[in-house]
Amino acid sequence: MNEEKSLKERTAKGLVWGGFSNGAMQVLEGLFGLILMIKLFPEDYGKVAALKIFTDLASTLQESGFISALCNKKKPTHEEYNAVFWFNILVSATLFIILWFCAPLIADFYHDPELIYLARFLFLCFLLSGIGTVQRAYLFGHLMVKETSICNICGVLISSIICVIMAWNEYAYWGLVTKQVCFVAIVQILAWRFSSWRPTAPFLTSPRGGRNTSLLTLLEPAWKMFGFGSKLMLTNVFNILNKEAFSVLLNYKFNNHVAGIYTQARKWDDMASNTINGMVNGVAQPTLAQVNEDIGRYRNVFRKMMRFTCFITFPAMFGLAIIAQDFIMIVGKEKWAECGTMLALLCLHGAVVPITTLYSNLTISRGKSGVNMACTIGQCLVVWAGLILLYPKGLTSMVIYFIALNVLWLGIWQWWAKRLVGLRWRETLKDILPFLLFTLLVHSFTWWATNGISIMWLRMIIRIIMAATLYAGIMWISGAKIMREAVQYLAPSISPFGGGKKSHKKKQDSHE
């Protein structure tokens, strides 16, 4: 009983700190991002974006799904932690050496000799990350969310300050790369500070005593866990290929300027959608797993989560779309003007991401991680094929194709949802369309009514207030159940719908 209570307390504390960490990091990234936009140019971001796919892929291969594999074990042993630690060290060092010598080839591919030294410095990220993988897994597995949050927030804050100082001293894109390396280094150092686990060197006596341990014997537990993590690793690899398709093709076929415009727009789109996506991802899989045995209840819970996701996502992302141009022009001035239009387009993609995440969690919670992997790989292949064919038409055509594909791919996810839990198309459309139609109505009217205002900052503020007020008002008047539940939970004392949890319980008791 005490153990269960302790778990609940740690989980509750973890949710609070997780929410705080996610919010704080988004705010810090946003504030420093605004400052850097004043000083830096699209070319600076484009140059760094050309290398991102290599660092992301190397980090995924280095981690190999071991964090999830270790956390999936109820009580990982010292030998298992130790095996993963040394496996990560070996893989990280090998990848770093390979990519160090491949740096000239990467520079030749992009026709940019400056990338040789930039790439070699940036590749320190996954070398440093390999040193702290097990420490981060230890923090994660022991629900030490407060400590993990401190690691991440300190990493963002310190690395961003360093980046701003370098940018103001004319180091431009070197500041962006240094920020990434410093962030990884700070997170690893603090993870070692908070984690009590320490590795045992190969060929030395283990803490339990006994004979010396050879390297192959020491790595054996890691190989056993690799089977669990490999499918997750492969899914993550294709997620990265899907996400970074633009940065590769734009730098190769166009130039750093075009790549930088897209990268900056995608950054703000991701920050907005990831805030919502984090909320969905944090509760979807464990919640659905709890009702896995009752298919009817499972379907009802999933539909309720779908309605909540659409209720939040659509107004937030469409709201960002109608202020995107003003927002970018106020902060970045004329040099970033193209980014505003691109951000408005990408917000349509951002509105789809949390729904895709919800479907993905459905397949995983039903024990069908292979379906999740197949859908991800299939989408990645179709994305790359279409972008390669469309690049002669220009960036806008490529982005429109990318958005349309992500919207249409929801049909694939829905097909699997119907097959796995019996969720019908009619039910899904009933959950999604009302929120979509109300959002389109409100934001179209808001854009039209405020289009005559010539002062950008005033127009942006009025659009935010008007859209939020109209949407909330329509939801309230139409009697949207999800709106009533949100009001009851957040403000029970002023809710006219029943006075929150206590009054709801009394009402329920009276019915019984």
Secondary structure, 3 states (H helix, E strand, C coil): CHHHHHHHHHHHHHHHHHHHHHHHHHHHHHHHHHHHHHHCCHHHHHHHHHHHHHHHHHHHHHHCCHHHHHHHCCCCCHHHHHHHHHHHHHHHHHHHHHHHHHHHHHHHHHCCCCHHHHHHHHCHHHHHHHHHHHHHHHHHHCCCHHHHHHHHHHHHHHHHHHHHHHHHCCCCHHHHHHHHHHHHHHHHHHHHHHCCCCCCCCCCECCCCCCECCHHHHHHHHHHHHHHHHHHHHHHHHHHHHHCHHHHHHHHHCCHHHHHHHHHHHHHHHHHHHHHHHHHHHHHHHHHHHCCCCHHHHHHHHHHHHHHHHHHHHHHHHHHHHHHHHHHHHHHHHHHHHHHHHHHHHHHHHHHHHHHHHHHHHHHHCCCHHHHHHHHHHHHHHHHHHHHHHHHHCHHHHHHHHHHHHHHCHHHHHHHHHHHHCCCHHHHHHHHHHHHHHHHHHHHHHHHHHCCCCCHHHHHHHHHHHHHHHHHHHHHHCCCHHHHHHHHHHCCCCCCCCCHHHHHHHHHHHHC
